[in-house]
């Protein structure tokens, strides 16, 4: 059974995709990991964990990395009522 310490398989897959997309975005921008980590006020190991989709990394670190890549606006749209068909 999923718990706060072990999210469901679907949640882990979504985070792995997000991490891979973040990695791809960093590479497309030609930015070294050290620069993105510095801009996100985090460490290179934490950035590696984000890019791997680690579910133990706080959403704040994910947000900081997205901000460092200029992609933070997308985070605010995830649960936006305008995008919710219900």
C-alpha positions as YAML, in Angstrom:
chain: A
units: angstrom
residues:
- id: 1
  name: UNK
  ca: [0.00, 0.00, 0.00]
- id: 2
  name: UNK
  ca: [1.38, 3.45, -0.86]
- id: 3
  name: UNK
  ca: [2.41, 5.66, 2.02]
- id: 4
  name: UNK
  ca: [4.01, 9.11, 2.32]
- id: 5
  name: UNK
  ca: [7.35, 7.31, 2.27]
- id: 6
  name: UNK
  ca: [6.55, 5.08, -0.69]
- id: 7
  name: UNK
  ca: [4.30, 6.71, -3.31]
- id: 8
  name: UNK
  ca: [2.34, 4.68, -5.83]
- id: 9
  name: UNK
  ca: [3.99, 3.37, -8.97]
- id: 10
  name: UNK
  ca: [2.05, 5.94, -11.04]
- id: 11
  name: UNK
  ca: [3.36, 8.79, -8.88]
- id: 12
  name: UNK
  ca: [6.94, 7.51, -9.10]
- id: 13
  name: UNK
  ca: [6.69, 7.19, -12.88]
- id: 14
  name: UNK
  ca: [5.35, 10.75, -13.15]
- id: 15
  name: UNK
  ca: [8.28, 12.03, -11.08]
- id: 16
  name: UNK
  ca: [10.75, 10.03, -13.17]
- id: 17
  name: UNK
  ca: [9.33, 11.61, -16.32]
- id: 18
  name: UNK
  ca: [9.51, 15.06, -14.72]
- id: 19
  name: UNK
  ca: [13.11, 14.42, -13.75]
- id: 20
  name: UNK
  ca: [14.01, 13.25, -17.25]
- id: 21
  name: UNK
  ca: [12.27, 16.31, -18.72]
- id: 22
  name: UNK
  ca: [14.21, 18.59, -16.37]
- id: 23
  name: UNK
  ca: [17.45, 16.88, -17.39]
- id: 24
  name: UNK
  ca: [16.59, 17.32, -21.07]
- id: 25
  name: UNK
  ca: [15.69, 20.99, -20.52]
- id: 26
  name: UNK
  ca: [19.03, 21.63, -18.82]
- id: 27
  name: UNK
  ca: [20.90, 19.92, -21.65]
- id: 28
  name: UNK
  ca: [18.95, 21.79, -24.35]
- id: 29
  name: UNK
  ca: [19.99, 25.04, -22.66]
- id: 30
  name: UNK
  ca: [23.61, 23.90, -22.57]
- id: 31
  name: UNK
  ca: [23.81, 24.49, -18.83]
- id: 32
  name: UNK
  ca: [26.21, 22.50, -16.67]
- id: 33
  name: UNK
  ca: [24.75, 20.88, -13.56]
- id: 34
  name: UNK
  ca: [26.91, 23.07, -11.32]
- id: 35
  name: UNK
  ca: [25.37, 26.27, -12.72]
- id: 36
  name: UNK
  ca: [21.78, 25.04, -12.43]
- id: 37
  name: UNK
  ca: [22.39, 23.78, -8.90]
- id: 38
  name: UNK
  ca: [23.90, 27.14, -7.97]
- id: 39
  name: UNK
  ca: [20.97, 29.06, -9.48]
- id: 40
  name: UNK
  ca: [18.54, 26.78, -7.65]
- id: 41
  name: UNK
  ca: [20.43, 27.28, -4.36]
- id: 42
  name: UNK
  ca: [20.93, 23.56, -4.00]
- id: 43
  name: UNK
  ca: [23.72, 21.02, -4.36]
- id: 44
  name: UNK
  ca: [24.75, 19.04, -7.41]
- id: 45
  name: UNK
  ca: [23.78, 15.76, -5.71]
- id: 46
  name: UNK
  ca: [20.29, 17.19, -5.05]
- id: 47
  name: UNK
  ca: [20.03, 18.23, -8.70]
- id: 48
  name: UNK
  ca: [21.04, 14.71, -9.77]
- id: 49
  name: UNK
  ca: [18.26, 13.33, -7.54]
- id: 50
  name: UNK
  ca: [15.75, 15.75, -9.13]
- id: 51
  name: UNK
  ca: [16.85, 14.70, -12.61]
- id: 52
  name: UNK
  ca: [16.40, 11.07, -11.57]
- id: 53
  name: UNK
  ca: [12.86, 11.80, -10.36]
- id: 54
  name: UNK
  ca: [13.59, 10.94, -6.74]
- id: 55
  name: UNK
  ca: [10.33, 11.11, -4.74]
- id: 56
  name: UNK
  ca: [12.23, 11.94, -1.54]
- id: 57
  name: UNK
  ca: [13.29, 15.36, -2.85]
- id: 58
  name: UNK
  ca: [11.03, 18.16, -1.64]
- id: 59
  name: UNK
  ca: [8.72, 19.90, -4.06]
- id: 60
  name: UNK
  ca: [10.51, 23.10, -3.10]
- id: 61
  name: UNK
  ca: [13.74, 21.83, -4.64]
- id: 62
  name: UNK
  ca: [11.89, 20.74, -7.79]
- id: 63
  name: UNK
  ca: [10.37, 24.26, -7.94]
- id: 64
  name: UNK
  ca: [13.76, 25.92, -7.46]
- id: 65
  name: UNK
  ca: [15.28, 23.86, -10.27]
- id: 66
  name: UNK
  ca: [12.34, 24.62, -12.58]
- id: 67
  name: UNK
  ca: [12.77, 28.30, -11.75]
- id: 68
  name: UNK
  ca: [16.50, 28.12, -12.54]
- id: 69
  name: UNK
  ca: [15.56, 26.74, -15.96]
- id: 70
  name: UNK
  ca: [12.83, 29.33, -16.58]
- id: 71
  name: UNK
  ca: [10.09, 26.70, -16.38]
- id: 72
  name: UNK
  ca: [8.43, 27.56, -13.08]
- id: 73
  name: UNK
  ca: [5.23, 28.91, -14.67]
- id: 74
  name: UNK
  ca: [4.25, 25.39, -15.71]
- id: 75
  name: UNK
  ca: [4.23, 24.22, -12.10]
- id: 76
  name: UNK
  ca: [1.50, 26.68, -11.19]
- id: 77
  name: UNK
  ca: [-0.72, 25.34, -13.95]
- id: 78
  name: UNK
  ca: [-0.75, 21.70, -12.84]
- id: 79
  name: UNK
  ca: [-3.83, 21.90, -10.60]
- id: 80
  name: UNK
  ca: [-5.23, 25.15, -12.02]
- id: 81
  name: UNK
  ca: [-9.05, 24.96, -12.05]
- id: 82
  name: UNK
  ca: [-9.00, 26.20, -15.65]
- id: 83
  name: UNK
  ca: [-7.22, 22.97, -16.62]
- id: 84
  name: UNK
  ca: [-9.42, 20.69, -14.47]
- id: 85
  name: UNK
  ca: [-12.21, 19.03, -16.45]
- id: 86
  name: UNK
  ca: [-14.15, 18.23, -13.26]
...
